[in-house]
C-alpha cells in the first residue's frame, strides 16, 4: 500500500475525531414541537354568538373553521365556501292534559293532536319538520318503521272537538291559532331537546351509555311512557322494553316485531304525540385552502361528538394544523372548560382512544357489543336496576345512575 494512502486515512480519522470531540455538550430527549399526525395539533375553541361567527367565517387572516351548536346569522345568503350538516336538534311533542274533560277518550285526544300537527305544518318554519312519529330519518333504525309513519299533513276533523286550549303558545305556528290558558288547558306543546332525551335514556351520565341510546324505540320509550294513561298499555310497554333490553328474542325478525309493538303501545292512546322535530344546522368552511378537507358529524349531536374531532382535517396541511372552532353556548359546568355537559367536543374525544372500534348498536349481546355484555341485572331484585360488572361496586337503582334505566322512567 502506498505510504500517502495511509497518511490520508490517518489524517481523515484524526479530523473526524477532532470534530466529534470539539462539539458542545448536548443532552438527549429533545423533541419536536409536534409530531406528524392526521389530526390538528392545536384546537382553539371560542365562545361566539351567531353574528360574530358569521363575521369570523369571512376572516381571511385567521378564519373560523366550524361553528358548533347552532347556525351563524348571516346578513344575506351564506357564502359559497361554507357548507352545512344537519342533525336532530329536538322533538316537538303535544301532551294531552289527563284532567281535561274534553280529552278523556282516545278519539278526542287523537283529533286534538291532528289539529296541532296541521297548525305546525301550515307554519312551514325552515327548521321544523312535521313528522308525527317518534322514529325519524336521523335514527339508525328508521327503516324498520317507515311503513308506520302517519301522513305529515293529516286531514283535521273538528266535529265534536270544540275549542282547543293550549297551556302556552309554544311551538311553530301556534301563536294566535288557539286559546291559551295555563290553568285550564287541553294540550301542552313542548320542545324536548336531544340532550334531555339522551340524559333520561342514560346517555349523558359519566358511565357508558346503553347500546340502544340512539335508537328510535329506546328514545320513544323514555319520551312517551310516562304519559301513558292505560295501565294495560303501560304494562305491555314495560314488558316489551324489558325483553328488548335483555335480548329476549331469537332472531332479527322477532326483535323488529318487539320494537314495532313497543312503538304501537306508546302511540296508540295519543296521550303524548310526536308532532315533529327541529333540525340543527351547523356550518363549516370548505374554502381552498383555508377550509376543512375531511369531516364527519353525528346524526343526533352534530359536531358535538367524538367522531367530529377524530376525523376533522384541514386542507392547507398534509398533516397537523391549527383548528379554530366557535361554540354557541357558554360553559355550564366548572369541570369542563369547553362548554359544560352539553358541549363535550374535547372531553368526549379524550375519553376514548383514537382509532378505537366504534360500538355497534344493532347486533346481539356477546358478539360485537362488548360494552353490553359487561352489564347484568342484579339477582333477586327485579326492580332495583342494573349493575356494571367491570365497575367499582354495583350500580344503584336510580335512573340517573343506572346503565340501563329501569322500566317506567323517562321524560315527564
Secondary structure as UniProt FT lines:
FT   HELIX           3..22
FT   STRAND          42..47
FT   HELIX           50..57
FT   STRAND          66..68
FT   TURN            80..81
FT   STRAND          82..96
FT   TURN            98..99
FT   HELIX           101..103
FT   HELIX           106..123
FT   TURN            126..127
FT   STRAND          128..130
FT   TURN            137..138
FT   TURN            140..141
FT   HELIX           142..144
FT   HELIX           146..148
FT   TURN            159..161
FT   STRAND          165..166
FT   TURN            172..173
FT   TURN            175..177
FT   STRAND          179..180
FT   STRAND          187..193
FT   HELIX           194..200
FT   TURN            201..202
FT   TURN            211..214
FT   HELIX           216..224
FT   HELIX           225..227
FT   HELIX           231..245
FT   TURN            246..247
FT   HELIX           252..267
FT   TURN            268..269
FT   STRAND          272..285
FT   TURN            288..290
FT   STRAND          292..294
FT   TURN            299..301
FT   HELIX           306..311
FT   STRAND          313..314
FT   STRAND          322..327
FT   TURN            334..335
FT   TURN            337..339
FT   TURN            341..342
FT   HELIX           345..351
FT   TURN            354..355
FT   TURN            365..367
FT   HELIX           370..373
FT   STRAND          375..377
FT   TURN            379..380
FT   TURN            382..383
FT   STRAND          386..388
FT   TURN            389..390
FT   TURN            399..401
FT   TURN            407..408
//
